Amino acid sequence: MADITWPETLPDRLLAQGFSKQPQNNVLRTAMDAGPNKARRRYTARAVTVSGRQVFDKAQLEHFEQFYHLVLADGVLRFTFADPLTLEKAQFRFTGDYVVTEIGGLFEVALELERL
């Protein structure tokens, strides 16, 4: 499968206001018969959840929705997007549906992504 990239017609960064980043738990703990729990890493690389917002005009919102539903199969496929902090290209996927709020003729879209 060819790499899917974020559309060039859409903003390539999340807004700074409301941005959050949270590493997912990567430690597996096992109870022992005696003594402290045993702890180990689950994976050598862990996913990071990134939440943020973008603002689109009507045409951009329509393009985003087509990208999400048709190209990404309702958000399940991976795509290349710039990391909000480092701006380096990385693989992401959606962790759930997006939320659209109309604000004075523009549309604010809340996204939750998982950096893989």
PyRosetta script that sets phi, psi and omega in degrees:
from pyrosetta import init, pose_from_sequence

init()
pose = pose_from_sequence("MADITWPETLPDRLLAQGFSKQPQNNVLRTAMDAGPNKARRRYTARAVTVSGRQVFDKAQLEHFEQFYHLVLADGVLRFTFADPLTLEKAQFRFTGDYVVTEIGGLFEVALELERL")
pose.set_psi(1, 135.6)
pose.set_omega(1, 178.6)
pose.set_phi(2, -70.7)
pose.set_psi(2, 151.8)
pose.set_omega(2, 177.2)
pose.set_phi(3, -66.4)
pose.set_psi(3, 137.8)
pose.set_omega(3, 176.0)
pose.set_phi(4, -99.2)
pose.set_psi(4, 131.4)
pose.set_omega(4, 179.3)
pose.set_phi(5, -116.0)
pose.set_psi(5, 153.1)
pose.set_omega(5, 177.1)
pose.set_phi(6, -59.6)
pose.set_psi(6, 135.7)
pose.set_omega(6, -177.5)
pose.set_phi(7, -60.8)
pose.set_psi(7, 137.3)
pose.set_omega(7, 179.4)
pose.set_phi(8, -67.9)
pose.set_psi(8, -19.3)
pose.set_omega(8, -179.7)
pose.set_phi(9, -78.6)
pose.set_psi(9, -7.8)
pose.set_omega(9, -179.0)
pose.set_phi(10, -109.0)
pose.set_psi(10, 154.1)
pose.set_omega(10, 176.3)
pose.set_phi(11, -54.4)
pose.set_psi(11, 139.6)
pose.set_omega(11, -175.6)
pose.set_phi(12, -97.9)
pose.set_psi(12, 9.8)
pose.set_omega(12, 178.6)
pose.set_phi(13, -138.0)
pose.set_psi(13, 152.9)
pose.set_omega(13, 172.1)
pose.set_phi(14, -83.5)
pose.set_psi(14, 151.8)
pose.set_omega(14, 176.6)
pose.set_phi(15, -66.1)
pose.set_psi(15, 144.7)
pose.set_omega(15, 179.8)
pose.set_phi(16, -66.8)
pose.set_psi(16, -38.3)
pose.set_omega(16, -179.5)
pose.set_phi(17, -71.9)
pose.set_psi(17, 124.0)
pose.set_omega(17, 179.4)
pose.set_phi(18, 89.2)
pose.set_psi(18, 1.2)
pose.set_omega(18, 179.5)
pose.set_phi(19, -73.5)
pose.set_psi(19, 140.7)
pose.set_omega(19, 172.5)
pose.set_phi(20, -145.6)
pose.set_psi(20, 153.9)
pose.set_omega(20, -179.7)
pose.set_phi(21, -137.8)
pose.set_psi(21, 130.3)
pose.set_omega(21, -179.2)
pose.set_phi(22, -140.3)
pose.set_psi(22, 114.2)
pose.set_omega(22, 175.2)
pose.set_phi(23, -63.4)
pose.set_psi(23, 141.1)
pose.set_omega(23, 177.6)
pose.set_phi(24, -80.6)
pose.set_psi(24, 151.5)
pose.set_omega(24, -179.3)
pose.set_phi(25, -60.3)
pose.set_psi(25, 129.2)
pose.set_omega(25, -177.5)
pose.set_phi(26, -123.4)
pose.set_psi(26, 17.7)
pose.set_omega(26, -177.0)
pose.set_phi(27, -115.1)
pose.set_psi(27, 130.3)
pose.set_omega(27, 175.5)
pose.set_phi(28, -106.2)
pose.set_psi(28, 123.2)
pose.set_omega(28, -179.3)
pose.set_phi(29, -110.4)
pose.set_psi(29, 136.1)
pose.set_omega(29, -179.2)
pose.set_phi(30, -124.7)
pose.set_psi(30, 129.1)
pose.set_omega(30, 178.3)
pose.set_phi(31, -72.7)
pose.set_psi(31, 136.9)
pose.set_omega(31, 177.4)
pose.set_phi(32, -102.2)
pose.set_psi(32, 159.2)
pose.set_omega(32, 177.3)
pose.set_phi(33, -61.1)
pose.set_psi(33, -34.8)
pose.set_omega(33, 178.8)
pose.set_phi(34, -145.5)
pose.set_psi(34, 148.7)
pose.set_omega(34, 177.3)
pose.set_phi(35, 86.7)
pose.set_psi(35, -172.7)
pose.set_omega(35, -176.8)
pose.set_phi(36, -72.3)
pose.set_psi(36, 159.9)
pose.set_omega(36, 177.5)
pose.set_phi(37, -62.3)
pose.set_psi(37, 150.9)
pose.set_omega(37, 173.6)
pose.set_phi(38, -87.5)
pose.set_psi(38, 139.6)
pose.set_omega(38, -179.9)
pose.set_phi(39, -129.5)
pose.set_psi(39, 140.4)
pose.set_omega(39, 176.2)
pose.set_phi(40, -150.5)
pose.set_psi(40, 159.1)
pose.set_omega(40, 176.4)
pose.set_phi(41, -73.3)
pose.set_psi(41, 141.5)
pose.set_omega(41, 175.3)
pose.set_phi(42, -77.8)
pose.set_psi(42, -44.2)
pose.set_omega(42, -175.0)
pose.set_phi(43, -135.6)
pose.set_psi(43, 158.0)
pose.set_omega(43, 175.9)
pose.set_phi(44, -76.2)
pose.set_psi(44, -26.6)
pose.set_omega(44, 175.3)
pose.set_phi(45, -126.5)
pose.set_psi(45, 135.5)
pose.set_omega(45, -179.4)
pose.set_phi(46, -114.0)
pose.set_psi(46, 155.7)
pose.set_omega(46, 178.1)
pose.set_phi(47, -79.7)
pose.set_psi(47, 154.7)
pose.set_omega(47, 178.3)
pose.set_phi(48, -126.9)
pose.set_psi(48, 129.1)
pose.set_omega(48, 177.8)
pose.set_phi(49, -87.4)
pose.set_psi(49, 129.3)
pose.set_omega(49, -179.9)
pose.set_phi(50, -121.8)
pose.set_psi(50, 126.1)
pose.set_omega(50, 177.0)
pose.set_phi(51, -117.5)
pose.set_psi(51, 143.5)
pose.set_omega(51, 178.8)
pose.set_phi(52, -173.6)
pose.set_psi(52, -172.3)
pose.set_omega(52, -176.7)
pose.set_phi(53, -135.0)
pose.set_psi(53, 155.1)
pose.set_omega(53, 171.0)
pose.set_phi(54, -135.1)
pose.set_psi(54, 155.7)
pose.set_omega(54, 177.2)
pose.set_phi(55, -116.2)
pose.set_psi(55, 127.9)
pose.set_omega(55, -178.0)
pose.set_phi(56, -121.8)
pose.set_psi(56, 152.3)
pose.set_omega(56, 165.7)
pose.set_phi(57, -84.9)
pose.set_psi(57, -179.7)
pose.set_omega(57, -174.4)
pose.set_phi(58, -61.7)
pose.set_psi(58, -43.3)
pose.set_omega(58, -179.8)
pose.set_phi(59, -64.5)
pose.set_psi(59, -41.4)
pose.set_omega(59, 178.6)
pose.set_phi(60, -65.3)
pose.set_psi(60, -39.1)
pose.set_omega(60, 178.4)
pose.set_phi(61, -62.0)
pose.set_psi(61, -43.5)
pose.set_omega(61, 178.2)
pose.set_phi(62, -62.3)
pose.set_psi(62, -42.3)
pose.set_omega(62, 178.5)
pose.set_phi(63, -64.5)
pose.set_psi(63, -43.0)
pose.set_omega(63, 177.6)
pose.set_phi(64, -59.3)
pose.set_psi(64, -46.4)
pose.set_omega(64, -178.2)
pose.set_phi(65, -64.6)
pose.set_psi(65, -37.4)
pose.set_omega(65, 175.3)
pose.set_phi(66, -64.6)
pose.set_psi(66, -44.3)
pose.set_omega(66, 178.2)
pose.set_phi(67, -58.8)
pose.set_psi(67, -48.1)
pose.set_omega(67, -177.8)
pose.set_phi(68, -63.2)
pose.set_psi(68, -50.4)
pose.set_omega(68, -173.4)
pose.set_phi(69, -79.8)
pose.set_psi(69, -42.2)
pose.set_omega(69, -174.3)
pose.set_phi(70, -91.4)
pose.set_psi(70, -51.1)
pose.set_omega(70, -176.0)
pose.set_phi(71, -75.2)
pose.set_psi(71, -44.5)
pose.set_omega(71, -177.1)
pose.set_phi(72, -92.8)
pose.set_psi(72, 7.3)
pose.set_omega(72, 178.6)
pose.set_phi(73, 53.2)
pose.set_psi(73, 57.7)
pose.set_omega(73, -178.0)
pose.set_phi(74, 61.2)
pose.set_psi(74, 34.6)
pose.set_omega(74, 172.6)
pose.set_phi(75, 87.4)
pose.set_psi(75, 5.8)
pose.set_omega(75, -176.2)
pose.set_phi(76, -86.8)
pose.set_psi(76, -21.6)
pose.set_omega(76, -178.0)
pose.set_phi(77, -85.3)
pose.set_psi(77, 154.0)
pose.set_omega(77, 178.2)
pose.set_phi(78, -77.6)
pose.set_psi(78, 153.6)
pose.set_omega(78, 175.4)
pose.set_phi(79, -148.1)
pose.set_psi(79, 159.4)
pose.set_omega(79, 178.8)
pose.set_phi(80, -92.1)
pose.set_psi(80, 131.5)
pose.set_omega(80, -176.8)
pose.set_phi(81, -148.8)
pose.set_psi(81, 153.6)
pose.set_omega(81, 179.0)
pose.set_phi(82, -74.9)
pose.set_psi(82, 130.2)
pose.set_omega(82, 175.2)
pose.set_phi(83, -60.2)
pose.set_psi(83, 130.2)
pose.set_omega(83, -175.9)
pose.set_phi(84, -59.7)
pose.set_psi(84, -25.8)
pose.set_omega(84, -178.8)
pose.set_phi(85, -97.2)
pose.set_psi(85, -45.6)
pose.set_omega(85, -175.4)
pose.set_phi(86, -93.7)
pose.set_psi(86, -17.8)
pose.set_omega(86, -176.4)
pose.set_phi(87, 65.5)
pose.set_psi(87, 7.6)
pose.set_omega(87, 175.1)
pose.set_phi(88, -78.0)
pose.set_psi(88, 148.6)
pose.set_omega(88, 179.3)
pose.set_phi(89, -71.0)
pose.set_psi(89, 135.5)
pose.set_omega(89, -178.4)
pose.set_phi(90, -146.8)
pose.set_psi(90, 166.9)
pose.set_omega(90, 177.7)
pose.set_phi(91, -89.9)
pose.set_psi(91, 132.2)
pose.set_omega(91, 178.4)
pose.set_phi(92, -132.2)
pose.set_psi(92, 163.7)
pose.set_omega(92, 166.3)
pose.set_phi(93, -150.4)
pose.set_psi(93, 158.2)
pose.set_omega(93, 179.8)
pose.set_phi(94, -75.8)
pose.set_psi(94, 144.5)
pose.set_omega(94, 176.1)
pose.set_phi(95, -98.2)
pose.set_psi(95, -8.3)
pose.set_omega(95, 178.9)
pose.set_phi(96, -175.1)
pose.set_psi(96, -176.4)
pose.set_omega(96, -179.8)
pose.set_phi(97, -70.2)
pose.set_psi(97, 156.7)
pose.set_omega(97, 176.3)
pose.set_phi(98, -86.0)
pose.set_psi(98, 164.9)
pose.set_omega(98, 178.0)
pose.set_phi(99, -126.0)
pose.set_psi(99, 128.9)
pose.set_omega(99, -179.0)
pose.set_phi(100, -108.3)
pose.set_psi(100, 132.5)
pose.set_omega(100, 175.2)
pose.set_phi(101, -127.9)
pose.set_psi(101, 129.4)
pose.set_omega(101, 179.3)
pose.set_phi(102, -82.1)
pose.set_psi(102, 130.7)
pose.set_omega(102, 179.8)
pose.set_phi(103, -135.0)
pose.set_psi(103, 95.7)
pose.set_omega(103, 175.3)
pose.set_phi(104, 57.9)
pose.set_psi(104, 45.3)
pose.set_omega(104, 178.5)
pose.set_phi(105, 90.6)
pose.set_psi(105, -9.9)
pose.set_omega(105, 174.5)
pose.set_phi(106, -111.2)
pose.set_psi(106, 172.9)
pose.set_omega(106, -176.2)
pose.set_phi(107, -129.5)
pose.set_psi(107, 119.7)
pose.set_omega(107, 176.0)
pose.set_phi(108, -90.5)
pose.set_psi(108, 126.7)
pose.set_omega(108, -177.7)
pose.set_phi(109, -116.0)
pose.set_psi(109, 119.6)
pose.set_omega(109, 177.6)
pose.set_phi(110, -91.2)
pose.set_psi(110, 129.9)
pose.set_omega(110, -176.5)
pose.set_phi(111, -123.6)
pose.set_psi(111, 146.0)
pose.set_omega(111, 168.9)
pose.set_phi(112, -127.6)
pose.set_psi(112, 118.3)
pose.set_omega(112, -174.9)
pose.set_phi(113, -118.3)
pose.set_psi(113, 159.5)
pose.set_omega(113, 175.8)
pose.set_phi(114, -121.0)
pose.set_psi(114, 119.2)
pose.set_omega(114, 175.9)
pose.set_phi(115, -83.2)
pose.set_psi(115, 126.2)
pose.set_omega(115, -175.0)
pose.set_phi(116, -99.0)
pose.dump_pdb("model.pdb")
